[in-house]
């Protein structure tokens, strides 16, 4: 496996990223891997590598580059702890809908131009906080995106002009949503409303709840990691990209 550090120029600064691809000279479909609020770390590198082994050039991006290079956390996160909540806000608040789309456009354009990336449509996968950013990525460059997936994405639907679901009319990609069971960040009512918005959109999508899986179940270093359900989620992602990134 080839692992290469890269830097992406955006309108707001330079984002550091890691590009993974199998050995060999074949051009491969490109995929963006957007990490959760804890940022780029070993667990997400392993997730990106696992996907790359299926025949993709996978770029894991530090979406929190405005706060510095990876790692963006220098202490363990504890929900409710003052310094943890302060850091959470520092990372989250600059990523407004407009900022996410500007960044997404830069990430897509950069990945598409890499020497080992084919001319096939690109894919994107977002986790937790970046589930909504995956949707916005598909909207930011609709002509280049073939598929977008959100795993335990939070606040994908809200009665708010800034809600990610408002980007749907611009999306042409195939979409997949994997929801946690009883997720406080994406409760059943929000899932139902998202699915109504998806039906009204009329594109190709799938949205499903993973029974018993808790928010952040796909990430190996999460305290609620569920290997069986994480393997199922990975297989669904692999199937999505195999079908859409041609």
C-alpha positions in Angstrom: 0.0 0.0 0.0 1.3 3.4 -1.0 0.8 6.1 1.7 1.6 9.7 0.6 1.2 13.0 2.5 -0.3 15.7 0.4 -1.4 19.3 0.9 -4.5 20.9 -0.7 -4.7 24.6 -1.3 -8.2 26.0 -0.5 -9.5 29.5 -0.4 -9.2 29.5 3.4 -5.8 27.9 3.8 -3.9 24.7 3.2 -5.4 21.3 4.3 -3.1 18.4 5.0 -4.2 15.0 3.8 -3.0 11.4 3.3 -3.5 9.6 0.0 -3.7 5.8 0.0 -3.5 3.6 -3.1 -2.5 0.0 -3.8 0.9 -0.7 -5.3 1.1 -0.6 -9.1 0.6 1.9 -11.8 -3.1 1.4 -12.6 -5.4 4.5 -12.5 -8.1 4.0 -9.9 -11.4 5.7 -9.0 -10.8 8.4 -6.3 -12.6 8.6 -3.0 -12.6 11.3 -0.3 -12.6 10.0 3.3 -13.8 12.6 5.7 -13.1 11.8 9.4 -15.3 12.5 12.4 -14.8 15.4 14.9 -11.7 13.7 16.4 -9.9 14.2 13.1 -7.2 12.3 11.2 -5.8 9.5 13.3 -4.8 5.9 13.1 -8.3 4.5 13.2 -9.4 6.5 10.2 -6.1 5.8 8.4 -6.9 2.1 8.8 -10.4 2.6 7.5 -9.1 4.5 4.5 -6.5 1.8 3.8 -9.1 -0.9 4.0 -11.1 0.8 1.3 -8.0 1.5 -0.9 -7.3 -2.2 -0.8 -10.6 -2.7 -2.8 -9.0 -0.8 -5.7 -9.4 2.9 -4.9 -7.2 6.0 -4.4 -8.5 7.2 -1.0 -7.7 10.6 0.3 -8.1 11.1 4.0 -8.5 14.9 4.6 -7.9 17.0 7.7 -11.2 19.0 7.3 -10.2 20.9 10.5 -7.1 22.5 8.9 -8.2 26.0 10.0 -7.2 24.9 13.5 -3.9 23.4 12.5 -2.4 20.3 11.0 -3.2 16.8 12.2 -3.6 15.7 14.9 -6.1 18.4 15.9 -6.6 17.0 19.4 -3.7 17.0 21.9 -5.7 15.5 24.8 -8.5 12.9 25.2 -12.0 14.1 24.4 -14.5 13.9 27.3 -18.1 14.9 26.7 -19.1 17.8 29.0 -15.5 18.6 30.0 -14.9 22.4 29.7 -11.7 22.2 27.6 -13.1 19.4 25.4 -16.3 21.3 24.7 -14.2 24.4 24.0 -12.1 22.5 21.5 -15.1 21.0 19.9 -16.5 24.4 19.2 -13.1 25.6 17.8 -13.1 22.8 15.3 -16.8 22.8 14.4 -17.7 26.5 14.3 -15.6 27.6 11.3 -17.1 24.9 9.1 -20.2 26.8 8.0 -22.2 25.4 5.0 -20.4 27.8 2.7 -17.0 26.9 4.1 -17.8 23.2 3.7 -18.7 23.6 0.1 -15.7 25.7 -0.7 -13.4 23.1 0.9 -15.3 20.2 -0.7 -14.8 21.7 -4.2 -11.1 22.1 -3.5 -10.7 18.5 -2.2 -12.6 17.1 -5.2 -10.7 19.2 -7.8 -7.3 18.2 -6.2 -8.1 14.5 -6.0 -9.4 14.4 -9.6 -6.1 15.8 -10.8 -3.9 13.2 -9.1 -1.8 11.1 -11.4 -3.1 7.8 -10.1 -6.8 8.7 -10.2 -8.9 7.6 -13.2 -11.5 9.7 -14.9 -14.3 7.8 -13.3 -16.8 9.6 -11.0 -15.5 10.2 -7.5 -16.9 9.0 -4.2 -17.0 10.5 -0.7 -17.7 9.0 2.7 -18.3 11.1 5.8 -18.5 10.0 9.5 -20.5 11.6 12.3 -19.9 15.3 11.9 -18.8 15.0 8.3 -21.9 13.0 7.2 -23.5 16.3 6.2 -20.3 17.4 4.6 -20.4 14.3 2.3 -23.8 15.5 1.1 -22.4 19.0 0.5 -19.5 17.6 -1.4 -21.8 15.8 -3.8 -23.6 19.2 -4.2 -20.5 21.2 -4.6 -19.2 19.3 -7.6 -22.2 17.4 -8.9 -20.7 16.7 -12.3 -17.7 14.9 -10.7 -19.4 13.0 -7.9 -20.8 9.5 -8.4 -21.6 8.5 -4.8 -21.7 9.9 -1.3 -22.2 8.0 1.9 -22.9 9.1 5.5 -22.3 6.9 8.5 -24.0 7.9 11.8 -24.1 11.4 10.4 -25.5 14.0 12.8 -28.1 16.7 12.1 -28.6 15.7 8.5 -32.1 17.2 8.6 -33.2 20.1 10.7 -35.7 23.0 10.4 -32.9 25.3 9.6 -31.7 27.0 6.4 -28.3 25.6 7.1 -29.5 22.0 7.2 -27.5 19.7 4.8 -30.7 18.3 3.2 -31.2 21.7 1.4 -28.3 20.7 -0.8 -30.2 17.8 -2.3 -31.6 19.5 -5.4 -28.0 20.0 -6.7 -26.9 16.4 -6.1 -26.7 13.9 -8.9 -24.7 11.2 -7.1 -26.0 8.0 -5.6 -26.5 8.4 -1.8 -26.3 6.0 1.1 -27.2 6.8 4.7 -26.4 4.5 7.6 -28.0 5.7 10.8 -27.3 4.6 14.4 -30.1 3.2 16.4 -31.5 5.8 18.8 -28.9 8.4 17.8 -29.4 11.6 19.8 -27.8 13.6 17.0 -30.1 12.1 14.4 -33.3 10.9 16.1 -36.0 8.9 14.4 -38.1 11.9 13.5 -35.1 13.5 11.7 -34.5 10.3 9.8 -38.1 10.2 8.7 -37.9 13.8 7.6 -34.7 13.2 5.7 -36.2 10.2 3.9 -39.2 12.4 2.9 -36.7 14.9 1.5 -34.9 12.2 -0.3 -38.1 10.8 -1.8 -39.0 14.4 -3.0 -35.5 14.7 -4.5 -36.1 11.7 -6.6 -32.5 10.4 -7.0 -30.9 7.1 -6.2 -30.6 6.6 -2.5 -30.8 4.2 0.4 -31.3 5.1 4.1 -31.3 2.5 6.8 -31.0 2.2 10.6 -28.5 -0.3 12.0 -30.3 -2.2 14.8 -28.4 -1.9 18.1 -25.6 0.2 16.6 -24.7 3.4 18.5 -23.5 6.7 17.3 -19.9 6.3 16.0 -20.2 2.5 15.8 -18.0 2.2 12.6 -14.8 3.7 14.0 -12.4 1.2 15.7 -11.3 3.5 18.4 -14.8 4.4 19.4 -16.0 3.1 22.8 -19.2 1.9 21.1 -17.4 0.2 18.1 -19.5 -2.7 16.8 -17.3 -4.9 14.6 -20.1 -6.9 13.1 -22.1 -3.8 12.2 -19.0 -1.9 11.1 -18.2 -4.8 8.7 -21.7 -4.6 7.3 -21.4 -0.8 6.9 -18.0 -1.3 5.1 -19.6 -3.8 2.7 -22.4 -1.5 1.9 -19.9 1.3 1.2 -17.9 -1.1 -1.0 -21.0 -2.1 -2.9 -22.1 1.5 -3.4 -18.7 2.5 -4.8 -18.5 -0.6 -7.0 -21.8 0.3 -8.6 -21.4 4.1 -8.9 -17.7 4.8 -9.6 -17.3 3.5 -13.1 
